[in-house]
Amino acid sequence: MSARIFSPAKTAMQSGKAKTGFWVLEFDPEQPRKIDPLMGYTSSGDMKSQIRLTFETKEEAVAYAQRNGIAFRVQEPKDARRRQISYAENFRYDRKIPWTH
């Protein structure tokens, strides 16, 4: 029984950083998923794959895993690098690639 501790990134449908900044403990699957031959549904007999525990800090998640004897690995979040440009950059006359409609 092993688990992964990570901080989820924002979804593609979000423009802000709401619902981020917390830490999640998820158990690794112990058995592979199966495809139902009749309906094509994907199913699993592994009940721990449904458990998703959230914590305020990474230290709380690590302490919980150590207290309960769960082998874990921590995945640090990647920082988003954003390039600051102004709206006027779209209309510069010395652009290397011409921009037209």
C-alpha positions, -999 to 999 in steps of 0.1 A, spaced: 0 0 0 17 32 -12 4 67 -18 13 99 -36 12 133 -20 9 162 -43 -6 197 -47 -30 198 -77 -25 224 -104 -54 245 -116 -77 230 -142 -78 241 -178 -112 257 -172 -98 280 -145 -82 314 -151 -74 320 -115 -58 300 -87 -90 290 -68 -91 255 -54 -54 252 -54 -28 254 -27 -39 224 -7 -22 189 -7 -38 156 -16 -29 121 -6 -40 94 -32 -34 57 -30 -16 40 -59 -37 13 -77 -30 -22 -65 -47 -40 -94 -51 -29 -130 -85 -16 -143 -106 -39 -164 -128 -31 -194 -163 -46 -193 -167 -66 -226 -204 -58 -229 -207 -21 -221 -171 -10 -224 -171 5 -189 -138 7 -171 -140 -8 -136 -117 -18 -108 -120 -39 -77 -95 -17 -58 -115 3 -33 -85 24 -22 -84 41 -56 -116 60 -46 -100 76 -15 -86 111 -19 -76 129 14 -70 166 14 -47 185 38 -39 222 43 -1 217 43 24 191 30 37 185 65 2 174 76 -1 150 47 33 135 54 26 132 92 -7 114 84 11 89 61 39 83 87 14 80 116 -6 53 97 24 34 83 17 43 46 46 43 22 45 76 3 63 98 -22 60 135 -25 56 153 -58 65 190 -55 44 214 -76 60 231 -106 60 269 -107 42 284 -136 64 308 -156 44 335 -172 56 360 -197 44 395 -191 35 413 -223 13 442 -230 -17 443 -253 1 468 -275 26 441 -285 0 427 -308 1 459 -330 38 466 -332 50 477 -366 84 459 -363 70 424 -357 91 396 -371 61 376 -383 33 397 -398 0 395 -380 -32 397 -401 -67 383 -399 
